Amino acid sequence: MIIPYSDIDQDTLNNLIEYYVLREGTDYGEHEISLPEKVTAVKRQLENGEVVIVYSELHETVNLMPKQLFIQQAAEQYPTD
């Protein structure tokens, strides 16, 4: 289930994004990017609809994921044909 980012308290949203960014351990190339810059980039992706916040009832977890990946996984899990 997708949870609209605008429904989440700003402090909670920031904590969720920080946890996601720190957990991912993504390499950003030659230039190190600060945590606040990474958080801002993820917020921008949420606002643009590129990334969604997903709640898994089965696992009782919350995760951020690219919207296209979410759509792909949903299609695989619930085929329409």
C-alpha positions as CSV (number, residue, x, y, z in Angstrom):
1,M,0.0,0.0,0.0
2,I,1.4,3.4,-0.9
3,I,1.3,6.0,1.8
4,P,1.2,9.6,0.6
5,Y,4.3,11.4,1.9
6,S,2.1,14.5,2.7
7,D,0.2,12.4,5.2
8,I,3.3,11.8,7.3
9,D,4.5,14.2,10.0
10,Q,7.5,16.1,8.8
11,D,9.8,14.9,11.6
12,T,8.7,11.3,11.0
13,L,9.2,11.7,7.3
14,N,12.7,13.2,7.8
15,N,13.6,10.2,10.1
16,L,12.3,7.7,7.6
17,I,14.3,9.3,4.7
18,E,17.4,9.5,6.8
19,Y,17.1,5.8,7.7
20,Y,16.6,4.9,4.1
21,V,19.6,7.0,2.9
22,L,21.9,5.7,5.6
23,R,20.8,2.1,5.0
24,E,21.3,2.2,1.3
25,G,24.9,3.2,1.5
26,T,24.8,4.5,-2.1
27,D,28.1,5.6,-3.7
28,Y,27.7,9.0,-5.1
29,G,30.9,9.1,-7.1
30,E,33.9,11.3,-6.6
31,H,32.1,14.0,-4.5
32,E,30.7,13.1,-1.1
33,I,27.1,14.4,-0.6
34,S,26.0,15.4,2.9
35,L,23.1,13.7,4.6
36,P,20.9,16.8,4.4
37,E,21.6,17.0,0.7
38,K,20.6,13.3,0.3
39,V,17.5,13.9,2.3
40,T,16.5,16.9,0.2
41,A,17.1,14.8,-3.0
42,V,14.8,12.0,-1.8
43,K,12.1,14.5,-0.7
44,R,12.3,16.0,-4.2
45,Q,11.8,12.5,-5.7
46,L,8.8,12.0,-3.4
47,E,7.3,15.3,-4.5
48,N,7.9,14.4,-8.2
49,G,6.3,11.0,-7.7
50,E,9.5,9.1,-8.7
51,V,9.7,7.5,-5.3
52,V,6.9,6.2,-3.1
53,I,6.5,5.2,0.5
54,V,5.2,1.7,0.8
55,Y,3.7,-0.1,3.8
56,S,3.8,-3.9,3.7
57,E,1.0,-5.4,5.7
58,L,2.6,-8.8,5.4
59,H,5.9,-7.7,6.8
60,E,4.6,-4.7,8.8
61,T,7.4,-2.5,7.4
62,V,7.6,0.8,5.7
63,N,10.0,1.3,2.8
64,L,10.9,3.9,0.1
65,M,11.1,2.6,-3.4
66,P,11.1,3.8,-7.0
67,K,7.5,4.1,-8.2
68,Q,8.3,2.0,-11.3
69,L,9.7,-0.8,-9.2
70,F,6.6,-0.8,-7.0
71,I,4.3,-0.9,-10.1
72,Q,6.4,-3.8,-11.6
73,Q,6.3,-5.8,-8.4
74,A,2.5,-5.2,-8.0
75,A,2.0,-6.4,-11.6
76,E,4.0,-9.5,-10.9
77,Q,2.2,-10.3,-7.7
78,Y,-1.3,-9.6,-9.1
79,P,-1.3,-10.4,-12.8
80,T,-4.3,-9.1,-14.7
81,D,-4.5,-11.8,-17.4
